[in-house]
């Protein structure tokens, strides 16, 4: 689908979903922006930016930005943060082992 075409994606209430729309996944309450829209033999799917997952539009409702409480970092950002935390833990552990003394 080209960017200038109208989307035929409809939410659970029959409202039109476009890229950039704020939507909510009904089952978990996940709220985010629509990054992509795709269709296949199973239905129409939207990619929500906060989870980086595709959801069937049958389980999506249009929402508003006021319900986006905290942005969930994308996988790459999470992995980067995890790597730094892991490195910090390793250096902290080596500092402890060099300072450890035997009890007696």
C-alpha positions as a Python dict, from the first residue, in 0.01 Angstrom:
ca = {
    (1, 'X'): (0, 0, 0),
    (2, 'X'): (138, 341, -90),
    (3, 'X'): (155, 612, 175),
    (4, 'X'): (-96, 833, -9),
    (5, 'X'): (-360, 560, -34),
    (6, 'X'): (-646, 540, 213),
    (7, 'X'): (-627, 244, 448),
    (8, 'X'): (-905, -13, 446),
    (9, 'X'): (-806, -126, 797),
    (10, 'X'): (-1096, -101, 1041),
    (11, 'X'): (-1087, -135, 1418),
    (12, 'X'): (-1327, -351, 1623),
    (13, 'X'): (-1582, -66, 1608),
    (14, 'X'): (-1559, -17, 1231),
    (15, 'X'): (-1350, 301, 1249),
    (16, 'X'): (-1071, 354, 994),
    (17, 'X'): (-714, 295, 1115),
    (18, 'X'): (-427, 483, 947),
    (19, 'X'): (-50, 482, 997),
    (20, 'X'): (21, 714, 1288),
    (21, 'X'): (-315, 650, 1455),
    (22, 'X'): (-315, 588, 1829),
    (23, 'X'): (-471, 251, 1901),
    (24, 'X'): (-535, 15, 2191),
    (25, 'X'): (-511, -365, 2185),
    (26, 'X'): (-830, -469, 2364),
    (27, 'X'): (-699, -787, 2531),
    (28, 'X'): (-410, -626, 2724),
    (29, 'X'): (-475, -252, 2705),
    (30, 'X'): (-150, -193, 2514),
    (31, 'X'): (-160, 155, 2360),
    (32, 'X'): (68, 291, 2090),
    (33, 'X'): (107, 436, 1744),
    (34, 'X'): (42, 237, 1425),
    (35, 'X'): (368, 198, 1233),
    (36, 'X'): (256, -45, 961),
    (37, 'X'): (-60, -204, 819),
    (38, 'X'): (-61, -538, 638),
    (39, 'X'): (-323, -782, 517),
    (40, 'X'): (-309, -1154, 453),
    (41, 'X'): (-551, -1449, 435),
    (42, 'X'): (-604, -1426, 814),
    (43, 'X'): (-706, -1060, 815),
    (44, 'X'): (-561, -712, 854),
    (45, 'X'): (-271, -660, 1093),
    (46, 'X'): (-122, -344, 1244),
    (47, 'X'): (223, -295, 1394),
    (48, 'X'): (213, -109, 1727),
    (49, 'X'): (532, 83, 1804),
    (50, 'X'): (534, 28, 2180),
    (51, 'X'): (563, -350, 2150),
    (52, 'X'): (696, -385, 1795),
    (53, 'X'): (433, -658, 1741),
    (54, 'X'): (155, -704, 1486),
    (55, 'X'): (-208, -733, 1605),
    (56, 'X'): (-524, -832, 1419),
    (57, 'X'): (-743, -525, 1377),
    (58, 'X'): (-1040, -726, 1509),
    (59, 'X'): (-890, -672, 1856),
    (60, 'X'): (-791, -307, 1813),
    (61, 'X'): (-974, 14, 1905),
    (62, 'X'): (-879, 370, 1815),
    (63, 'X'): (-754, 554, 2122),
    (64, 'X'): (-587, 885, 2205),
    (65, 'X'): (-242, 997, 2312),
    (66, 'X'): (-358, 1072, 2665),
    (67, 'X'): (-368, 696, 2728),
    (68, 'X'): (-4, 645, 2630),
    (69, 'X'): (148, 645, 2978),
    (70, 'X'): (498, 517, 2929),
    (71, 'X'): (674, 438, 2607),
    (72, 'X'): (809, 85, 2605),
    (73, 'X'): (1156, 83, 2450),
    (74, 'X'): (1193, -102, 2126),
    (75, 'X'): (1384, -428, 2129),
    (76, 'X'): (1713, -270, 2014),
    (77, 'X'): (1697, -5, 2286),
    (78, 'X'): (1619, -268, 2549),
    (79, 'X'): (1908, -488, 2436),
    (80, 'X'): (2147, -192, 2447),
    (81, 'X'): (2034, -99, 2800),
    (82, 'X'): (2058, -464, 2908),
    (83, 'X'): (2414, -489, 2771),
    (84, 'X'): (2523, -182, 2971),
    (85, 'X'): (2358, -316, 3286),
    (86, 'X'): (2525, -653, 3237),
    (87, 'X'): (2866, -485, 3194),
    (88, 'X'): (2806, -282, 3511),
    (89, 'X'): (2721, -598, 3703),
    (90, 'X'): (3036, -772, 3577),
    (91, 'X'): (3260, -481, 3679),
    (92, 'X'): (3083, -457, 4015),
    (93, 'X'): (3140, -829, 4072),
    (94, 'X'): (3511, -803, 3991),
    (95, 'X'): (3546, -508, 4230),
    (96, 'X'): (3386, -713, 4510),
    (97, 'X'): (3605, -1016, 4451),
    (98, 'X'): (3921, -804, 4470),
    (99, 'X'): (3805, -655, 4800),
    (100, 'X'): (3686, -977, 4961),
    (101, 'X'): (3874, -1099, 5263),
    (102, 'X'): (3853, -1426, 5450),
    (103, 'X'): (3670, -1446, 5780),
    (104, 'X'): (3837, -1592, 6072),
}
